[in-house]
Amino acid sequence: MPIRRILKCAATWPSPSRSCGCARRRSDARRFTMAGVYFIRAGRSFPKTNRSARTKKRTLGIPFRHAFSGRAVIPLPFDRSLTGAVVASLLSLLVSPSAFAAELAETTVSTLTTAAEVRSLSVEAASAHHPVTIRGVVTAAEPDWGGKYVVQDNTAGLFVQHVGRQPAIGDVIEVKGTTGPGWFVPVIQSTEWKKLGTSPLPPAKQVSIERLMAGVEASQRIEITGLVRSVTYVPSQKTMVEVSLGGYRVRVFPKLHGNLNPRSLIAAKVRVRGTAATSFNAARRQLTAVNLMVPTADDFVVLEPELHSPWEQPAVPLADVSRFRPNATLGDRVHVKGTLTFQRPGLDLFIQDQSGGLHVETVSTGTLPLGRKIEAVGFLEFVNYQPVLKDAVFNELPEPPETIHGERVSVAELREGLHGAELIVLRGTLMARSVRPVLRENSGFVGTRTVCTLRGEDDQSIIVEYEEPRENPSHQAIPIGSEIEVTGVAYYETSDTGKPKSINLLLPTPDHLRVLKTPSWFTAERLFIGFAAVCVLLAGSAVWLLTVAKKNAMLGILVSEREKAQKELQEAHDQLEVRVKERTEQLKLEMTVRKSAEVEFRAVLTERTRLARELHDTLEQALTGIALQLDTASKLFQRNPADASQPLELARGFLHQSQIELRRSIWDLRSRELEQFDLSEALAIASRQISGGTGIAIELDTTGQRRRLPEIVEENLLRIAQEAMTNVVKHAGASRVMVRLIYAEKSVSVEIKDNGGGLNAEKMATQGDRHFGLLGMSERAKRLNGRLDVSGTPGEGTSVRVIIPLDELATPTVAPVSARVEIV
């Protein structure tokens, strides 16, 4: 069912139009209003006697906003036949809220008829200007309101914004207009009002001060009871009575009887009936004060006047005001006397007697000269934990003036809470100064307030203030850093422990500030100016440097681009060199591999040749000699067996020699010692085998860090050493051989040195290529990238030294030693 049809049914209830299509189902809408919760209820009508059956039926409530009505909202039965229509309408609201709002705006809305309905609106709803028609009694209508007034019905009160003729208090009127947001509470923006008669004002209800100060009772007729604190006249020529209750103050604007002296109301207990009004911050819609508009003199009743005049009571010494007094109450006014030491007309003053000082707050605008004797009465209160005589009135005494000379004190004494409200003298250094305008409307004072920061002799700071009608250039010319002396009243803001949180010194006049000593020429201000000038120069230099930096940056970009191009060219060149180097290394490797293969092939051939020669020269000859000796022994044995023993001994010698030669040849083919021992031990074994039966003493010396070496290195070093020692046995004719094995960090070397006949250069040259042993040793050393050195002098022995470079990855396995082994 469209929303418009539902609203149409609601507007025509309880006699729905048959044109809407709902009459045959006799559906109805109980209540529909833009101001509250819309409960759309439809159902079959039931006799009035069957209300219990109605409550058993289903009920549908669609809430939009909270509704206010003079009658109770009773859910009615829900007709199942309307479920689809209502659900469809809700879906249309969810799918197209703008279309629903447009359709809803075109529909007729009920007029608000009670003040409670208007007060319940939110700011947004009140700003929608819903139509309002209210009947009620006018409870407040002040002449200076410009036609505005307050109307109250049986639900609540409302402020009516109206321009033009103003109704009188007690008139019963009918107001028509629209809702408005107001400045604190929703209001009625009246278009017209009509007087229907007169009526007594509604009864005032007693409310708590907390609800009143929260603004909840705005525009309501209420009743309060409290103590009168002050009576003043406001610019609109009204009498304003400030009533205190529960620690709060309410401004009451009463209509007083003509024979009543307003001053006699101070300190009296009163009962007040009136309409609550509010003062507020319109921009922020926040409450600032509560006013009570009293319509008649009978609504302001004095319950208990002040029992005794405080002026007739003995004056209390100023130091005893906040001390224990058995009969003292905060509701009684206190009578004090003293000499005036400081005054701000319309705000406060300070007095002092022999016992101490006191701060007195008064709205009196009368001005007295300093030093005059005065008496004052007021209510004692504690502001920032300091005694203050509030709402005070004072009189000048006929006694002659008295000049009070302030006592010189230190800042440390003030920090202890001493000399509060007393006139004191203080010395210190002027650290800062500021000037601000001052305006006090109640006294008409317009001028300036100078605030100075003073650092005392004990490096503690206080604030010094003084006021003057116009700024005095001579005082502003006092340089910062000057040593000054000030005479003023100490004004504290203390904590609950009595220790001051801040200290102000109030000077009665600017003349109470005296310069003792001016600072040197290098004041903070001048230093600041110099610093500012330096900063300007630095800023100019920075701008110039920035300009130069920008140019340098452009040049740097060009240079960087060129360097980048050069770098890329260099990288290309380096890459080319790397590739050439890699190719060269690859070719060298290939050549080395080929050469190594060739060397290995030649070595194999050489080894075969050597082995064949050794077998021919040794084993074959020995076997031939054995055969000849055996033949001779056989022939001799046939003739004389005793003669056969000599050939057999010779054959046995040849056989033993053959065994030695065969063992040496087998050793040359494979060194099993390297599989079980390291190089040093293998050399020792080889030395014993070679020197066995020769009578040659071989000494082995090992130095450095013994460790296992690569197999090819150990094999070739062992072969070179064997060949060298074999040459010593065969050719040197030596009796002693020294073999040194030296382990270095990156190399290993073997040196064989004998004490034989040495080298003969002519003999070496004639033999030529017949020195296969030296050639083999040299080839083995070159294969390992090593070096073979053979040196010797005839008659002094021969030295053979081979040095092999080691791979850096060779890891030590044996601790460093230095060992010497002698083999005989």
Secondary structure, DSSP 8 states (H G I E B T S, - for coil): --HHHHHHHHHHTTS--GGGT-GGGT---SB--TTS--B--------GGGHHHHHTS------SS----SS--------GGGHHHHHHHHHHHHH-HHHHHHHHHTS----B--HHHHHT--HHHHTT--EEEEEEEEEE--GGGTT-EEEE-SS-EEEEE--S----TTEEEEEEEEEE--SSS-EEEEEEEEEEEE------EE--HHHHHTTTTTT-EEEEEEEEEEEEE-TTS-EEEEEEETTEEEEEE----TT--GGGGTT-EEEEEEEEEEEEETTTTEEEEEEEE--SGGGEEEEE--SS-GGGS----GGGTTS--TT--TTSEEEEEEEEEEEETTTEEEEE-SS-EEEEE--------TT-EEEEEEEEEEETTEEEEEEEEEEE-SS-------EE--HHHHHTT-STT-EEEEEEEEEEEEEEEEEETTTTEEEEEEEEEEEETTS-EEEEEEEESS--HHHHTS-TT-EEEEEEEEEEEE-TTS-EEEEEEE-SSGGGEEEEE---SS-HHHHHHHHHHHHHHHHHHHHHHHHHHHHHHHHHHHHHHHHHHHHHHHHHHHHHHHHHHHHHHHHHHHHHHHHHHHHHHHHHHHHHHHHHHHIIIIIIHHHHHHHHHHHHHHHHHHH-GGGGHHHHHHHHHHHHHHHHHHHHHHHHH--THHHHS-HHHHHHHHHHHHHTTT--EEEEEEEEB-----HHHHHHHHHHHHHHHHHIIIII--SEEEEEEEE-SSEEEEEEEE-SS---HHHHHHHGGG-HHHHHHHHHHHHTT-EEEEEEETTTEEEEEEEEE--TT----S-B--EEEEE-
